[in-house]
Amino acid sequence: MARRLRALSAGDLARLPAGCGACAFWESGGELERRCGSACDEALVAAWHTRVNDEWGTCGLIAYEDDEVLGFIKYAPSGYFPQAFTFASAPRDPRVPLIACIRISPDARHRGLGSVLLKGALRDLAGRGERQVEAFGVVQKPTVLDDSPLLGVDFLVRNGFTVSRADAVHPLLKLDLKALVMWTENLEAVLDSLRLPARLPKRAPASWMNGG
């Protein structure tokens, strides 16, 4: 079966890489340890997903093959992510969409899937009339790859982001979406051409997007 991109649905949450469906890092208030799984609440995440879809619209994409989720991306206006406002470089406008996280199955890392998911999200946002998108970056690569809920600064810069609010540890980066409206690249064709294993075993998620 060809690989495909589609909107992340509530029914997909239980099929995400291990722990991701219950990880409530971004959805939680109060400053948390900057680590995946530092807050876990499956019911909170499901309720958050339903609310955002009802009030704002699609808030994520998944890449899949057969019944296997290869990776996913989550995004929404930063006002829907209470944790975003605990950072020193917190967004100034809660209405601007924030790329919260990208998760890729370990076997699919370093093959371009992270960039395909990001471009899919950017195209979706541009098509919905959004003018800008933001994302927190992490400067120092974590010791344990699966620990960081943020994206690598290098990954974001390679995909066109620039620093909006500087911080030595977690800068906020931004991208102007107006230049993306005329994209004609067939992302599903790109996804299908990636040199990934035909079928991937279910394993722990990857968190560090430096080179994803």
C-alpha positions in Angstrom: 0.0 0.0 0.0 1.3 3.5 -0.8 2.2 5.8 2.0 -0.3 8.6 2.7 -0.7 11.8 4.7 -4.0 12.6 6.4 -5.5 14.7 9.2 -4.8 13.4 12.7 -8.1 12.1 14.1 -9.2 11.3 17.7 -9.2 7.6 16.7 -5.5 7.9 15.8 -4.4 8.9 19.3 -4.3 5.3 20.5 -2.2 4.3 17.5 0.5 6.9 17.8 4.1 5.9 18.8 4.4 4.5 22.3 3.3 7.1 24.9 2.5 9.9 22.5 -1.3 9.5 22.7 -1.2 10.1 26.4 1.6 12.7 26.6 0.0 15.9 27.8 3.2 18.1 28.0 1.9 20.9 25.7 -1.7 20.6 26.8 -0.8 21.1 30.5 -0.4 24.4 32.5 2.3 25.1 35.0 6.0 24.8 34.1 7.0 21.2 33.5 10.3 19.4 33.0 11.1 19.8 29.3 10.7 16.1 28.7 8.3 14.0 26.8 5.9 12.3 29.2 6.5 14.7 32.1 2.7 15.0 32.1 0.6 12.1 30.9 -3.2 12.2 30.8 -4.9 10.3 28.0 -8.4 11.8 28.8 -7.0 15.4 28.7 -5.3 14.8 25.4 -8.4 13.3 23.8 -10.6 16.2 25.2 -8.0 18.7 23.9 -8.0 17.2 20.5 -11.8 17.3 20.2 -12.0 20.9 21.4 -9.4 22.2 19.0 -10.9 20.3 16.1 -14.3 21.7 16.9 -13.2 25.3 17.6 -10.3 25.7 15.1 -10.0 22.7 12.8 -7.4 20.1 11.9 -4.6 20.2 14.5 -2.3 17.5 13.2 -1.3 15.1 10.3 -0.1 11.5 10.3 2.0 9.7 7.8 1.0 6.0 7.5 1.4 2.9 5.5 -1.2 0.1 5.7 -2.2 0.3 9.4 1.2 1.5 10.6 1.7 5.1 11.7 5.1 6.2 10.5 5.0 9.6 12.2 2.9 12.6 13.1 2.9 16.3 13.6 0.7 18.3 16.0 -0.1 22.1 15.6 -2.6 24.7 16.7 -2.7 28.3 17.8 -0.3 28.7 20.7 -3.2 29.7 22.9 -4.3 26.1 22.9 -0.9 25.0 24.4 -0.7 26.3 28.0 2.9 24.9 28.3 4.0 27.3 25.6 3.6 30.3 27.9 5.9 28.9 30.6 8.9 29.4 28.3 11.0 32.6 28.6 10.6 33.0 24.8 6.8 32.5 25.0 4.7 33.6 22.0 3.4 37.1 22.0 0.2 36.4 20.0 -1.8 33.3 21.1 -3.6 33.2 17.8 -0.5 32.3 15.7 -0.2 28.6 15.1 2.6 26.7 16.9 4.2 23.5 15.6 4.2 21.7 18.9 5.9 18.4 18.1 6.8 15.9 15.4 7.4 12.2 16.2 8.9 9.8 13.8 9.3 6.0 14.2 12.9 5.2 14.9 13.4 3.2 11.6 12.1 6.1 9.6 14.4 8.8 11.0 17.0 10.7 8.9 15.1 9.9 5.7 13.2 13.1 5.2 9.9 12.1 6.8 10.0 14.9 9.3 10.3 17.5 6.6 7.4 16.0 4.7 5.2 16.2 7.7 6.3 19.8 8.4 5.6 20.8 4.8 2.2 19.1 4.9 1.3 21.1 8.0 2.6 24.4 6.5 0.6 23.8 3.4 -2.5 23.1 5.4 -2.0 26.3 7.5 -1.3 28.4 4.4 -4.4 27.1 2.7 -6.5 28.1 5.7 -5.3 31.6 5.5 -2.7 31.6 8.3 0.0 34.2 7.7 2.7 32.9 10.1 3.7 29.9 12.1 6.0 29.5 15.1 7.9 26.7 16.8 10.1 26.4 19.8 13.6 25.0 19.1 16.0 23.3 21.4 19.6 24.3 21.0 21.4 21.4 22.7 20.8 17.9 21.5 19.4 15.8 24.4 21.3 12.9 25.7 18.3 10.6 25.3 16.7 11.1 21.9 13.2 10.3 23.1 13.3 12.9 25.9 12.8 16.2 24.1 9.3 17.4 23.2 10.8 20.2 21.1 12.3 20.4 17.6 15.9 20.8 16.9 16.9 24.4 15.9 18.9 23.1 13.0 15.9 21.2 11.6 13.7 24.3 11.8 16.4 26.6 10.2 16.9 24.1 7.3 13.1 24.3 6.7 13.1 28.1 6.5 12.4 29.2 10.1 14.2 32.2 11.6 14.6 33.2 15.2 11.7 35.4 16.5 12.5 35.5 20.2 16.0 34.6 21.1 16.8 32.3 24.1 20.0 30.5 24.8 18.2 27.2 25.4 14.7 27.3 23.8 14.4 30.1 21.2 11.1 30.7 19.5 11.4 30.6 15.7 8.9 31.8 13.0 8.1 31.3 9.3 6.2 33.5 7.0 3.5 31.4 5.3 2.7 33.8 2.5 5.5 32.5 0.3 4.2 29.0 0.6 0.8 29.5 -1.0 2.0 28.6 -4.5 3.6 25.3 -3.5 2.9 22.7 -6.1 5.0 19.8 -4.7 3.1 16.5 -4.5 4.0 15.7 -0.9 2.4 12.2 -1.0 4.6 11.4 -4.0 7.6 12.5 -2.1 6.5 10.5 1.0 6.0 7.4 -1.2 9.5 7.8 -2.7 11.3 8.0 0.7 13.6 5.1 1.3 11.8 3.7 4.3 11.3 0.1 5.3 8.2 -1.3 3.6 6.6 -2.1 7.0 7.9 -0.8 10.4 7.7 -2.6 13.7 6.0 -0.8 16.6 8.8 0.8 18.6 9.4 3.8 20.8 9.1 7.2 19.2 11.9 9.5 18.2 11.9 13.0 19.5 15.0 14.8 18.1 14.3 16.3 14.7 17.8 17.3 13.9 18.1 15.5 10.7 14.6 14.1 10.6 
